Amino acid sequence: MNSILKPYVGVRIRQLLQEEQAYDGWRLNECSPMVGDYGTVVDVLRAAGLPDKYVVECCQADGSTLWLAEFFAEELEINPTELA
């Protein structure tokens, strides 16, 4: 596992490698994730023989979920404010 990408780390979407519908597995997204969006890793999904996936949530100012989606590590980068 990429030791930097762990629960509660802030991330930015750097690229999208899947079809749009693949990012709405929970069917609750108010909009689709887009390159440049920020969110927080809330879980890491692991399965033998498959690459890890990262569940990321993007919240609105009132704390409600804007979108919740699974990403591959190469789709994400650490939010620069997390590294300061």
N, CA, C and O atoms as a printed pandas DataFrame, in Angstrom:
     atom_number atom_name residue_name chain_id  residue_number  x_coord  y_coord  z_coord
0              1         N          MET        A               1    0.831   -1.178    0.000
1              2        CA          MET        A               1    0.000    0.000    0.000
2              3         C          MET        A               1    0.872    1.237    0.000
3              4         O          MET        A               1    1.898    1.285    0.679
4              5         N          ASN        A               2    0.467    2.225   -0.754
5              6        CA          ASN        A               2    1.138    3.511   -0.720
6              7         C          ASN        A               2    0.930    4.084    0.674
7              8         O          ASN        A               2   -0.196    4.429    1.035
8              9         N          SER        A               3    1.995    4.191    1.464
9             10        CA          SER        A               3    1.852    4.566    2.869
10            11         C          SER        A               3    1.314    5.979    3.053
11            12         O          SER        A               3    0.796    6.294    4.125
12            13         N          ILE        A               4    1.420    6.835    2.050
13            14        CA          ILE        A               4    0.919    8.197    2.172
14            15         C          ILE        A               4   -0.597    8.231    1.982
15            16         O          ILE        A               4   -1.284    9.024    2.625
16            17         N          LEU        A               5   -1.121    7.377    1.105
17            18        CA          LEU        A               5   -2.564    7.335    0.871
18            19         C          LEU        A               5   -3.206    6.416    1.899
19            20         O          LEU        A               5   -3.248    5.197    1.729
20            21         N          LYS        A               6   -3.698    7.016    2.954
21            22        CA          LYS        A               6   -4.325    6.264    4.030
22            23         C          LYS        A               6   -5.554    7.034    4.495
23            24         O          LYS        A               6   -5.722    8.201    4.140
24            25         N          PRO        A               7   -6.404    6.404    5.275
25            26        CA          PRO        A               7   -7.612    7.097    5.732
26            27         C          PRO        A               7   -7.317    8.449    6.387
27            28         O          PRO        A               7   -6.343    8.613    7.122
28            29         N          TYR        A               8   -8.190    9.399    6.092
29            30        CA          TYR        A               8   -8.193   10.754    6.631
30            31         C          TYR        A               8   -7.149   11.677    6.020
31            32         O          TYR        A               8   -6.938   12.782    6.520
32            33         N          VAL        A               9   -6.492   11.246    4.947
33            34        CA          VAL        A               9   -5.554   12.105    4.232
34            35         C          VAL        A               9   -6.326   12.853    3.148
35            36         O          VAL        A               9   -7.139   12.265    2.435
36            37         N          GLY        A              10   -6.068   14.142    3.032
37            38        CA          GLY        A              10   -6.683   14.949    1.983
38            39         C          GLY        A              10   -5.995   14.705    0.648
39            40         O          GLY        A              10   -4.767   14.647    0.574
40            41         N          VAL        A              11   -6.790   14.563   -0.400
41            42        CA          VAL        A              11   -6.245   14.288   -1.731
42            43         C          VAL        A              11   -6.919   15.182   -2.772
43            44         O          VAL        A              11   -7.971   15.774   -2.527
44            45         N          ARG        A              12   -6.285   15.260   -3.931
45            46        CA          ARG        A              12   -6.807   15.958   -5.102
46            47         C          ARG        A              12   -6.858   14.951   -6.237
47            48         O          ARG        A              12   -5.951   14.132   -6.382
48            49         N          ILE        A              13   -7.901   15.003   -7.038
49            50        CA          ILE        A              13   -7.993   14.107   -8.195
50            51         C          ILE        A              13   -7.088   14.659   -9.296
51            52         O          ILE        A              13   -7.262   15.794   -9.738
52            53         N          ARG        A              14   -6.129   13.854   -9.732
53            54        CA          ARG        A              14   -5.216   14.309  -10.781
54            55         C          ARG        A              14   -5.578   13.770  -12.152
55            56         O          ARG        A              14   -5.210   14.362  -13.166
56            57         N          GLN        A              15   -6.299   12.647  -12.197
57            58        CA          GLN        A              15   -6.768   12.089  -13.468
58            59         C          GLN        A              15   -7.885   11.097  -13.186
59            60         O          GLN        A              15   -7.985   10.560  -12.083
60            61         N          LEU        A              16   -8.711   10.859  -14.172
61            62        CA          LEU        A              16   -9.787    9.878  -14.060
62            63         C          LEU        A              16   -9.540    8.790  -15.096
63            64         O          LEU        A              16   -9.454    9.076  -16.290
64            65         N          LEU        A              17   -9.425    7.546  -14.646
65            66        CA          LEU        A              17   -9.086    6.427  -15.526
66            67         C          LEU        A              17  -10.278    5.542  -15.872
67            68         O          LEU        A              17  -10.144    4.619  -16.676
68            69         N          GLN        A              18  -11.442    5.806  -15.280
69            70        CA          GLN        A              18  -12.613    4.961  -15.480
70            71         C          GLN        A              18  -13.740    5.769  -16.133
71            72         O          GLN        A              18  -13.659    6.991  -16.259
72            73         N          GLU        A              19  -14.781    5.058  -16.540
73            74        CA          GLU        A              19  -15.971    5.712  -17.073
74            75         C          GLU        A              19  -16.685    6.450  -15.944
75            76         O          GLU        A              19  -16.576    6.065  -14.780
76            77         N          GLU        A              20  -17.406    7.498  -16.284
77            78        CA          GLU        A              20  -18.071    8.333  -15.284
78            79         C          GLU        A              20  -18.948    7.536  -14.316
79            80         O          GLU        A              20  -18.922    7.791  -13.112
80            81         N          GLN        A              21  -19.716    6.583  -14.821
81            82        CA          GLN        A              21  -20.628    5.818  -13.961
82            83         C          GLN        A              21  -19.881    4.953  -12.940
83            84         O          GLN        A              21  -20.458    4.578  -11.919
84            85         N          ALA        A              22  -18.619    4.633  -13.196
85            86        CA          ALA        A              22  -17.832    3.826  -12.255
86            87         C          ALA        A              22  -17.559    4.572  -10.948
87            88         O          ALA        A              22  -17.224    3.953   -9.938
88            89         N          TYR        A              23  -17.699    5.891  -10.966
89            90        CA          TYR        A              23  -17.426    6.697   -9.785
90            91         C          TYR        A              23  -18.681    6.957   -8.939
91            92         O          TYR        A              23  -18.643    7.780   -8.024
92            93         N          ASP        A              24  -19.785    6.270   -9.233
93            94        CA          ASP        A              24  -21.012    6.454   -8.459
94            95         C          ASP        A              24  -21.560    5.108   -7.995
95            96         O          ASP        A              24  -22.746    4.821   -8.156
96            97         N          GLY        A              25  -20.688    4.290   -7.421
97            98        CA          GLY        A              25  -21.075    2.955   -6.986
98            99         C          GLY        A              25  -22.125    2.933   -5.886
99           100         O          GLY        A              25  -22.871    1.962   -5.766
100          101         N          TRP        A              26  -22.193    3.988   -5.084
101          102        CA          TRP        A              26  -23.171    4.047   -4.004
102          103         C          TRP        A              26  -24.461    4.751   -4.443
103          104         O          TRP        A              26  -25.422    4.808   -3.675
104          105         N          ARG        A              27  -24.492    5.268   -5.629
105          106        CA          ARG        A              27  -25.667    5.948   -6.191
106          107         C          ARG        A              27  -26.161    7.090   -5.303
107          108         O          ARG        A              27  -27.366    7.264   -5.118
108          109         N          LEU        A              28  -25.215    7.870   -4.753
109          110        CA          LEU        A              28  -25.607    9.006   -3.936
110          111         C          LEU        A              28  -24.958   10.312   -4.373
111          112         O          LEU        A              28  -25.207   11.359   -3.776
112          113         N          ASN        A              29  -24.132   10.256   -5.407
113          114        CA          ASN        A              29  -23.418   11.445   -5.833
114          115         C          ASN        A              29  -24.357   12.520   -6.371
115          116         O          ASN        A              29  -25.250   12.237   -7.170
116          117         N          GLU        A              30  -24.146   13.744   -5.927
117          118        CA          GLU        A              30  -24.899   14.873   -6.458
118          119         C          GLU        A              30  -24.291   15.354   -7.776
119          120         O          GLU        A              30  -24.970   15.973   -8.595
120          121         N          CYS        A              31  -23.020   15.065   -7.965
121          122        CA          CYS        A              31  -22.334   15.347   -9.227
122          123         C          CYS        A              31  -21.177   14.357   -9.344
123          124         O          CYS        A              31  -20.831   13.678   -8.377
124          125         N          SER        A              32  -20.591   14.281  -10.518
125          126        CA          SER        A              32  -19.468   13.362  -10.735
126          127         C          SER        A              32  -18.166   14.002  -10.275
127          128         O          SER        A              32  -17.989   15.213  -10.403
128          129         N          PRO        A              33  -17.254   13.193   -9.737
129          130        CA          PRO        A              33  -15.931   13.722   -9.417
130          131         C          PRO        A              33  -15.260   14.231  -10.685
131          132         O          PRO        A              33  -15.451   13.678  -11.769
132          133         N          MET        A              34  -14.473   15.292  -10.537
133          134        CA          MET        A              34  -13.766   15.875  -11.673
134          135         C          MET        A              34  -12.302   16.098  -11.313
135          136         O          MET        A              34  -11.956   16.249  -10.141
136          137         N          VAL        A              35  -11.454   16.116  -12.324
137          138        CA          VAL        A              35  -10.044   16.418  -12.111
138          139         C          VAL        A              35   -9.962   17.783  -11.426
139          140         O          VAL        A              35  -10.603   18.747  -11.845
140          141         N          GLY        A              36   -9.164   17.841  -10.373
141          142        CA          GLY        A              36   -9.000   19.072   -9.614
142          143         C          GLY        A              36   -9.821   19.112   -8.345
143          144         O          GLY        A              36   -9.553   19.937   -7.471
144          145         N          ASP        A              37  -10.826   18.235   -8.212
145          146        CA          ASP        A              37  -11.623   18.179   -6.989
146          147         C          ASP        A              37  -10.759   17.694   -5.819
147          148         O          ASP        A              37   -9.804   16.938   -6.000
148          149         N          TYR        A              38  -11.120   18.148   -4.628
149          150        CA          TYR        A              38  -10.451   17.722   -3.396
150          151         C          TYR        A              38  -11.400   16.864   -2.579
151          152         O          TYR        A              38  -12.616   17.051   -2.616
152          153         N          GLY        A              39  -10.834   15.925   -1.845
153          154        CA          GLY        A              39  -11.618   15.076   -0.975
154          155         C          GLY        A              39  -10.736   14.477    0.095
155          156         O          GLY        A              39   -9.566   14.834    0.229
156          157         N          THR        A              40  -11.313   13.557    0.858
157          158        CA          THR        A              40  -10.608   12.888    1.949
158          159         C          THR        A              40  -10.728   11.383    1.771
159          160         O          THR        A              40  -11.819   10.866    1.531
160          161         N          VAL        A              41   -9.609   10.683    1.889
161          162        CA          VAL        A              41   -9.639    9.221    1.845
162          163         C          VAL        A              41  -10.362    8.746    3.101
163          164         O          VAL        A              41   -9.970    9.089    4.216
164          165         N          VAL        A              42  -11.420    7.955    2.918
165          166        CA          VAL        A              42  -12.172    7.440    4.067
166          167         C          VAL        A              42  -11.969    5.943    4.280
167          168         O          VAL        A              42  -12.295    5.421    5.346
168          169         N          ASP        A              43  -11.432    5.247    3.272
169          170        CA          ASP        A              43  -11.178    3.815    3.421
170          171         C          ASP        A              43  -10.228    3.358    2.320
171          172         O          ASP        A              43  -10.108    3.996    1.274
172          173         N          VAL        A              44   -9.560    2.247    2.576
173          174        CA          VAL        A              44   -8.697    1.613    1.581
174          175         C          VAL        A              44   -9.247    0.213    1.351
175          176         O          VAL        A              44   -9.413   -0.559    2.295
176          177         N          LEU        A              45   -9.530   -0.112    0.088
177          178        CA          LEU        A              45  -10.076   -1.414   -0.271
178          179         C          LEU        A              45   -8.965   -2.295   -0.810
179          180         O          LEU        A              45   -8.243   -1.907   -1.728
180          181         N          ARG        A              46   -8.830   -3.481   -0.237
181          182        CA          ARG        A              46   -7.781   -4.417   -0.660
182          183         C          ARG        A              46   -8.402   -5.759   -1.003
183          184         O          ARG        A              46   -9.317   -6.227   -0.326
184          185         N          ALA        A              47   -7.890   -6.373   -2.066
185          186        CA          ALA        A              47   -8.300   -7.726   -2.450
186          187         C          ALA        A              47   -7.087   -8.407   -3.056
187          188         O          ALA        A              47   -6.336   -7.790   -3.812
188          189         N          ALA        A              48   -6.895   -9.662   -2.732
189          190        CA          ALA        A              48   -5.743  -10.420   -3.228
190          191         C          ALA        A              48   -5.686  -10.371   -4.752
191          192         O          ALA        A              48   -6.680  -10.631   -5.430
192          193         N          GLY        A              49   -4.531  -10.038   -5.273
193          194        CA          GLY        A              49   -4.320  -10.037   -6.713
194          195         C          GLY        A              49   -4.821   -8.805   -7.441
195          196         O          GLY        A              49   -4.679   -8.718   -8.660
196          197         N          LEU        A              50   -5.404   -7.847   -6.726
197          198        CA          LEU        A              50   -5.913   -6.623   -7.345
198          199         C          LEU        A              50   -5.234   -5.410   -6.719
199          200         O          LEU        A              50   -4.815   -5.455   -5.563
200          201         N          PRO        A              51   -5.124   -4.318   -7.492
201          202        CA          PRO        A              51   -4.535   -3.112   -6.904
202          203         C          PRO        A              51   -5.467   -2.515   -5.853
203          204         O          PRO        A              51   -6.688   -2.638   -5.954
204          205         N          ASP        A              52   -4.889   -1.875   -4.852
205          206        CA          ASP        A              52   -5.691   -1.191   -3.849
206          207         C          ASP        A              52   -6.540   -0.114   -4.515
207          208         O          ASP        A              52   -6.143    0.475   -5.520
208          209         N          LYS        A              53   -7.708    0.130   -3.943
209          210        CA          LYS        A              53   -8.551    1.254   -4.353
210          211         C          LYS        A              53   -8.815    2.087   -3.105
211          212         O          LYS        A              53   -8.818    1.581   -1.983
212          213         N          TYR        A              54   -9.035    3.375   -3.336
213          214        CA          TYR        A              54   -9.195    4.320   -2.244
214          215         C          TYR        A              54  -10.570    4.962   -2.330
215          216         O          TYR        A              54  -10.928    5.545   -3.353
216          217         N          VAL        A              55  -11.338    4.852   -1.252
217          218        CA          VAL        A              55  -12.654    5.473   -1.183
218          219         C          VAL        A              55  -12.436    6.909   -0.722
219          220         O          VAL        A              55  -11.884    7.157    0.350
220          221         N          VAL        A              56  -12.881    7.850   -1.555
221          222        CA          VAL        A              56  -12.686    9.274   -1.281
222          223         C          VAL        A              56  -14.047    9.953   -1.212
223          224         O          VAL        A              56  -14.928    9.705   -2.036
224          225         N          GLU        A              57  -14.201   10.819   -0.208
225          226        CA          GLU        A              57  -15.435   11.588   -0.059
226          227         C          GLU        A              57  -15.132   13.070   -0.241
227          228         O          GLU        A              57  -14.147   13.587    0.286
228          229         N          CYS        A              58  -15.994   13.739   -0.993
229          230        CA          CYS        A              58  -15.931   15.186   -1.155
230          231         C          CYS        A              58  -17.186   15.753   -0.495
231          232         O          CYS        A              58  -18.305   15.381   -0.847
232          233         N          CYS        A              59  -16.989   16.648    0.457
233          234        CA          CYS        A              59  -18.119   17.222    1.206
234          235         C          CYS        A              59  -18.354   18.674    0.805
235          236         O          CYS        A              59  -17.444   19.390    0.388
236          237         N          GLN        A              60  -19.602   19.072    0.948
237          238        CA          GLN        A              60  -19.989   20.457    0.730
238          239         C          GLN        A              60  -19.726   21.253    2.013
239          240         O          GLN        A              60  -19.392   20.674    3.047
240          241         N          ALA        A              61  -19.877   22.571    1.943
241          242        CA          ALA        A              61  -19.600   23.440    3.089
242          243         C          ALA        A              61  -20.437   23.075    4.311
243          244         O          ALA        A              61  -19.999   23.276    5.444
244          245         N          ASP        A              62  -21.640   22.538    4.089
245          246        CA          ASP        A              62  -22.510   22.178    5.225
246          247         C          ASP        A              62  -22.209   20.784    5.783
247          248         O          ASP        A              62  -22.880   20.324    6.707
248          249         N          GLY        A              63  -21.201   20.117    5.219
249          250        CA          GLY        A              63  -20.797   18.793    5.685
250          251         C          GLY        A              63  -21.467   17.627    4.988
251          252         O          GLY        A              63  -21.104   16.475    5.226
252          253         N          SER        A              64  -22.445   17.904    4.126
253          254        CA          SER        A              64  -23.106   16.819    3.394
254          255         C          SER        A              64  -22.208   16.327    2.261
255          256         O          SER        A              64  -21.349   17.061    1.772
256          257         N          THR        A              65  -22.415   15.093    1.857
257          258        CA          THR        A              65  -21.585   14.485    0.820
258          259         C          THR        A              65  -21.982   14.993   -0.565
259          260         O          THR        A              65  -23.148   14.939   -0.955
260          261         N          LEU        A              66  -20.980   15.489   -1.298
261          262        CA          LEU        A              66  -21.184   15.887   -2.686
262          263         C          LEU        A              66  -20.995   14.666   -3.580
263          264         O          LEU        A              66  -21.797   14.409   -4.479
264          265         N          TRP        A              67  -19.918   13.914   -3.319
265          266        CA          TRP        A              67  -19.697   12.630   -3.996
266          267         C          TRP        A              67  -18.834   11.731   -3.134
267          268         O          TRP        A              67  -18.063   12.194   -2.294
268          269         N          LEU        A              68  -18.983   10.421   -3.363
269          270        CA          LEU        A              68  -18.217    9.369   -2.697
270          271         C          LEU        A              68  -17.838    8.385   -3.784
271          272         O          LEU        A              68  -18.712    7.847   -4.465
272          273         N          ALA        A              69  -16.541    8.139   -3.959
273          274        CA          ALA        A              69  -16.114    7.323   -5.090
274          275         C          ALA        A              69  -14.832    6.565   -4.771
275          276         O          ALA        A              69  -14.094    6.918   -3.851
276          277         N          GLU        A              70  -14.581    5.507   -5.560
277          278        CA          GLU        A              70  -13.367    4.697   -5.441
278          279         C          GLU        A              70  -12.392    5.092   -6.543
279          280         O          GLU        A              70  -12.779    5.277   -7.697
280          281         N          PHE        A              71  -11.118    5.217   -6.168
281          282        CA          PHE        A              71  -10.076    5.620   -7.105
282          283         C          PHE        A              71   -8.863    4.705   -6.969
283          284         O          PHE        A              71   -8.626    4.127   -5.909
284          285         N          PHE        A              72   -8.098    4.579   -8.053
285          286        CA          PHE        A              72   -6.787    3.937   -8.011
286          287         C          PHE        A              72   -5.775    4.978   -7.537
287          288         O          PHE        A              72   -6.004    6.178   -7.693
288          289         N          ALA        A              73   -4.668    4.534   -6.966
289          290        CA          ALA        A              73   -3.641    5.442   -6.440
290          291         C          ALA        A              73   -3.170    6.440   -7.489
291          292         O          ALA        A              73   -2.937    7.606   -7.170
292          293         N          GLU        A              74   -3.026    5.999   -8.740
293          294        CA          GLU        A              74   -2.497    6.884   -9.781
294          295         C          GLU        A              74   -3.488    7.974  -10.190
295          296         O          GLU        A              74   -3.134    8.876  -10.949
296          297         N          GLU        A              75   -4.724    7.900   -9.695
297          298        CA          GLU        A              75   -5.708    8.939   -9.976
298          299         C          GLU        A              75   -5.650   10.072   -8.954
299          300         O          GLU        A              75   -6.271   11.118   -9.147
300          301         N          LEU        A              76   -4.910    9.867   -7.876
301          302        CA          LEU        A              76   -4.909   10.799   -6.752
302          303         C          LEU        A              76   -3.533   11.362   -6.475
303          304         O          LEU        A              76   -2.516   10.759   -6.818
304          305         N          GLU        A              77   -3.516   12.529   -5.847
305          306        CA          GLU        A              77   -2.288   13.091   -5.307
306          307         C          GLU        A              77   -2.616   13.720   -3.965
307          308         O          GLU        A              77   -3.739   14.173   -3.740
308          309         N          ILE        A              78   -1.647   13.745   -3.088
309          310        CA          ILE        A              78   -1.846   14.316   -1.766
310          311         C          ILE        A              78   -2.118   15.803   -1.898
311          312         O          ILE        A              78   -1.464   16.495   -2.678
312          313         N          ASN        A              79   -3.087   16.293   -1.131
313          314        CA          ASN        A              79   -3.365   17.725   -1.081
314          315         C          ASN        A              79   -2.105   18.396   -0.542
315          316         O          ASN        A              79   -1.617   18.017    0.523
316          317         N          PRO        A              80   -1.563   19.396   -1.264
317          318        CA          PRO        A              80   -0.308   20.022   -0.824
318          319         C          PRO        A              80   -0.331   20.547    0.601
319          320         O          PRO        A              80    0.715   20.600    1.249
320          321         N          THR        A              81   -1.504   20.940    1.110
321          322        CA          THR        A              81   -1.566   21.430    2.486
322          323         C          THR        A              81   -1.303   20.311    3.493
323          324         O          THR        A              81   -0.957   20.583    4.642
324          325         N          GLU        A              82   -1.466   19.053    3.068
325          326        CA          GLU        A              82   -1.198   17.904    3.952
326          327         C          GLU        A              82    0.316   17.702    4.136
327          328         O          GLU        A              82    0.753   17.101    5.117
328          329         N          LEU        A              83    1.092   18.200    3.200
329          330        CA          LEU        A              83    2.545   17.965    3.218
330          331         C          LEU        A              83    3.302   19.065    3.955
331          332         O          LEU        A              83    4.487   18.912    4.250
332          333         N          ALA        A              84    2.629   20.167    4.251
333          334        CA          ALA        A              84    3.301   21.304    4.881
334          335         C          ALA        A              84    3.619   21.028    6.342
335          336         O          ALA        A              84    4.186   21.883    7.023
